[in-house]
């Protein structure tokens, strides 16, 4: 294709093949999220050893387990505005260094109090890394494959959590629980070195923030692996910023506030369901009469279906209306969870849990694309990170209210019937988002460099 003179940045990305450098960028962002999942789940794998070595109760470990979740929320909320101001690359590299370094510090903890404080600090870096990794890949992805590529990157989180279990099962018996944290610390530091060498700044961010022409073209030529001969100017059509507003002010402005609230509400409800199920399903299954081994196996089917569902949803979102695809996944989740509570045959129960996990995780991981698509470049990192940050409180809430719900003696069918409610709330929130998206009237501006 002969491109001359002024060329739209997204059109340029869409018109060229996915370069080896873009594959490298996808791999780097995937590895960031893998390590994010590994380190987030690490505390769960070392908890039994802590109880044995330190002689503490399960209740005493509750602050340690929840500390990282609070850190994840805070890290995401604070990192987004920083990335919109100083760039995705710098904030992402610092975030990876931050959670890697604090993991090494956590390995030296000798008390519950220190372990709690260190896990909170680690969570700050973890929350910042995921949101900015997703933002960066969104801004380098072709339009027709953006949802699928972001879904693949998001799959790194459960993959990292599963990898953490495999490593922990080998490391803890041989080297003790601290070895898991040491691996979770050194691996990000090594990755940060690779990021310094190979991670580019978002060209879209550079264009919108007025970076020098030479730097913009040099980065774009490197990513596309093309000298870009004949192109004199790159342009970028974006929603017009609200005058005098920061990135936070933009996502809370009249044109974006309703959509922002709906994204937060949907992500909150998704994590509420996820943490309630993964945290309390084994006990619920035991109470329903299943053996411990079957209860654990049935619970494992829920996240297992997620990887398949996430990729399918990403593919569909690139073909169809993405908000309606995600709305459908949450609708199916509500129907399937309600059906789980009324299934008595083991094979049918297993299938329904697997399918519910597929639709639930597909909808939840697809939210990153919806946020990236909803917000323009000048506030995209803030919008995405605030959705992830405020949504984390759904996970915290789900972990905390599980015990209370169990005390209500709802029974198997009652518990799963109740879980269908947040799924339906998510469907309604996405319907409002779709309507808001269609009539949003911020206007468009063309930013250029040349």
N, C-alpha and C positions, 0 to 999 in steps of 0.2 A: 504493500500500500504506500503510495507516494504522499507523504505528509509535508506540507509546506507552510511556512509562515507561522501563524498563531494556531496552536493546537491545545485542545482541552486535555488536561492531565488524565482524567478518568478514561477518556476516549483513547488516549495513547496506550494506557495499560490494557484496555479491553481489546485493542487492535493487534497486539503482539502476543506471541506465544508465551506461556508461563516459563520464564527463564530459569536456568539452574540457580541463579542467585536468589530468585524468589522461592525456589524449593529450599534453599539454605535458610532463608528467613523463616519459612514455615517450620522447618525443623528446629531452629533455635527457639521460636516461640512455643512450640510443642514441648521442648525440653524444660523450658521455664515452668510451664504448667505442671509437667510431670513431677518436678522437684517440689513445686508448691503442694501437690497432693501427697507426696511422700512425707514432707515435713509436717503437714497438717495432721495426718493420721498417725504420726510417730508416737505421740503420747499414749494413744490407745494400745499400741503394741507393747510399750514398756510398762504400762500400768500394773500388770500382775507381778512383775519383778520388783517394782517399787513397794508394793504391799508386802512382799516377802522380805526384801532387804531392809526396809525402813520400819517395818512393823506398824504401818498405818492402816486405817480403815478405808473402805471404799468411799465413805462420805467425806473423808479428809482429802481425797483426790479430786473431788468435784470442782473446787476452785481452779486446780491445775488444768483440768480438761476444758473448762469454760474460758480460761484466760486467753487462749489462742483465738477462740471465736470472737471475743470482744476486740482483740488486737486486729483480727482480720477485718472487722467492720470499720474500726477507726483508721486502719491503714488505707483501705480503699477510699474512704471519704476524704482523707487529707491528700492522697497522692494524685487524684484526678486534677484538681485545680493547679497543682504544681506542674503536672505534665502539660496542661494547656498553656502554662505560662513559660516554662523553661524547656519544653520539648519532651517527646516520649522516650528518646534514647537515654538521656542522662538519668531520668527518674527511674527507668526500668533497670539500668545497670546498678544504680545505687540501691534499689530495692533488693535485688538478688544478693548483692554484697551484704546488705543489712541482715536479711534472714539467715544467710549462711554463717555470718559472724556470730550472731546471737545463738545459733544452734551449738556452736563450739563452746560458747560461754555456758549455755544450759547444761552441757555435759559435765561441768564442774560443780553443779549445784549439790549442796549437802543438806538442804532442808526444804520442806514443803513451801515455805514462804519465798525462798529464793527461786525455786522451780516455777512457782506461779508468776513471779515478776518477770523472769526470763522468758517464759512462754508467751506472755503478753507482748513483750518487745519483739519476739520472733514473729508473732502474728501481724504486727504492723508492717513488716517487710513482705510477708506472704500476701496480705490483702492488696498491697500496692503493686506487686509484681503481676498478679493475674490480670487485673483490670487493664494495665497498660500494655501487656503482651497481646491481649485481644484487640485493643485499640490499634496497635501498630499493624497487625496482620490485616485488619479490616481496611486500613488505608493504603495497602499495597496490593489488595486482592482484586482480580477482575470482577466486574459486576455480576456476570453470569455464574460465578462460582464462589462468591463471597460467603454465602451462608454455609455451604458445604465445608469450605476451608476453615471457617471459624468453629464449626462443629467438631472438626478433626482436632483442632488445637484444644478445645474444651475437653475432649476425651482424654487428654493427658492427665487431668486431675484424678479420675477414678483409676487410670492406669498406674499413676504414681502411688496412689494409696494401696493398690494391690501389690505393687512392687515392694513397697515398704513392708508388707506382711511377709513376703518371701525372704527378704533380706533379714528381717527381725527373727524369723524362725531359725535362721542359720547363725546370725551374729550373737544373739543373746546367750544361747547355751555355750558358745565358744569363747566369747569375749566380754559378756556382760551387757547390761542395758545401755550403758553410756556409749557403747560402740555404735548403736543405731543413730544417736545424735551426732556423733563424730562424722559418720558417713553423710548424714543430712546436712552437715556444716561444710565439709570440704568439697563435696560435689557442686554446690552453688558457687563456691569461690573459683573453682576451675571453670565453670560455665561463664562466670562474669568475665574472666580473662578472654574467653572466646567471643563474648559479646563486644568487648572493647575492640577487638580486631575486626569483626565482621558485621556487627549490627549497624544498619544505617538509620539516620533520622528520617522521620516521615516527610516525604517530599511535599505532601499536601499541607502538613503543618508549616514547613519552611516557606511555602508559597504564601500561605495565609498570614504569616507573621513577618513577611517582608525581608527574608534573608537574601544575601547577595546572589545575583544572577549566576555567577560562576559556580557557587556552591550547589545551587539547585540543580543546574544542568549536570554537574559532575556526579552528584549522587544518583540522579535519574539514569544517566548513561551507565553507571556501574550496576544498578539494579536490573535494568533492562538488557544489559550487556550489548549495547548498541550505541554508536557514537552520536546518534540523533542528528545526522547531517540534514540540513535544509529546514530544521525547526528553529525559528527565530524567537518565539515567545511561547511560554506555557501559561495557560489560563485555568482557572478553577471556579466553576459556578457554585455559589454557596448561598444559604439563607443569610439574609442581612442581619448583622449583630444589632442588638438593642443598644442604642447610644448610651454611653456612660456606664454600662453594666460589665462586671467581671464575668468570668466563666460561670461562677455560681449564680450570679444575677441573671445570666442568660437562661439557665435551665429552670429558674424559678420565675421567669418573666411570663407575661400574659400568654404569649404564643406557645410556651412549652410547659407551663406549670401543670396543667391537667394531665398531659401525656406523661410527665415525669412521675406524678403521683400514681398513675395507673401502672407504670413500669415497676415502681417500688412495691406496690401492693401485690402485683402478680409474682414477683420474685420472692417476696416475703411468704406468700402462701405456698409456693413451691417448696421452699426450704423447710417450712413448718411441717408439711407432709413428709418430706424426706427424713428429717431428723426424728420425727415421731415414730416412723416405721422402722428405720434402721436401729434406733436406740431401744425400742420397746417391743418390737415384733417377736423376738425370741421368747420373752416372758409371756406374751399373749398367747403364743402357740403352745407353750407348755401348759398354761392354764386351760387351754382348749383340749388337752389330753394327748398332745404329741410328745414323743420322747425328745430329750435334749438334742440329739444328733439331727433328728428330722426338723426340729424347730430352727436350728442354725442353718440347715440346708435350705429350708423354705425362705428364710430371711435373705440368704445369699442370692436367691433368684431375683430379688428386686433390683439391686444395682447391676446384676449381670445383664438383664435385658436392656439396660440403659445405653450401652455402647452401640448396640445394633439400632436401637430407636433413634439415637442422636444422629447417626450418619444418614439414615433414611429421611429424617426430618430436614436435615440440612440440604439434601438433594431436592426434596419437594419444595422447600422454600425458594430455591433458585428457579423453579419452574412455575410456581403459583404465587398467589398473594401470601407473603410470609406471615403476616399477622393472623390471617385466617387459618393457616397451617398450625401455628402454635395454639390458637384458640381451640382447634379440633383436638390437639393432643391433650389439653387439660380437660376438655369435655369427656374424652374417652377415659382419661384417668379417673374422673369422678364416677363414671358408669362402672368401670372395672373394679374400683375399690369397693363400691357398694355391692357388686356381685361376689367379691371375695368373701365378704361377711356372710353370704348365704350359700356358699359352696361347702359341701360335706365330703365329696369324693376327693381323695388325695391327688389324683392325676389332674382333675379339673382345677383344684385349688392351686397346684403348682403352675399350671398354664396361666391362670388368671393373674397370679402374682408376677410371673415373668412378663406378661403383656403390660400390666400396670406399671412395672418398673421401666419398660421400654417407652411407654407414652409419657410417664411422669418425667423421666430424665431427659427425654427428647425435648419436651416443652421447656424445662428448666435451662438446659444448656443452650437452647436457641434464643434465650432472652438477650444474650450478648449481642447477637446480630440485630435484634430489634432495636436495642439501644444505639448501636453504631449507625443504624439506618435512620433513626429518628433525629439525632443531633448532628449539627454541622461541625466542621473541623474545629472552629474556635472554642467549642465547649464540649466536644465529643468525649475526651478523656474524663472530664468532670462528670458528664451525664452517665457514662457507663460505670465509672467507679462508684458514684453515689447510688446507683441502682444496686450494684453488688454489695456495697457497704450497708445500706439500710435494709436490704433483703436479708443480710446475715442475722439480723435480729429475729427474723422468722425462725432460723435454725436454733438460736439461743432460746427463744420462747418455746419451740417444740421440745427441746431437750428438757426444759424446766417443768413444763406442764404434763409431761408423760406420766409421772408418778401420781399427779392429782387425778388425771383421767382414769388411771388404773384403779384408784380408790373408789371411783364412782360405781364400780361393779356393772359396767355397761354390757359386759359379755362380748363374745367374739363378733357377732353381727352388729351390735350397737357401736362398738369401737370403729369398725370399718365404715359403717354408715355415717358416723360423725366426720370421718376423714374426707368423705365426698363433698362436704360443705366448703372447705377452703378451695377445693378444685373448682367448684362452681363459681366462687367469688372471683377466682382468677379468670374464668371465662368471661364474666361480666366486665372485669377491668380491661381485658383485651378488646372487647367489643367497643368500649368507650374510647380506647386508644385508637382503634381503627377509624372511628368517626372523627376524632380530633385530628388524626393524621390527614384525613381527606380535606378538611376545611381550614387547616393551619395557614395563616396568611402572613407570614413574616416577610415575604418578598425575596427576591434573589439579587445577588450582586456577583460581578465577575472580578476575581482577583487574578492578577497576572504577574509574571516575572519575565523580563526580556529586555 
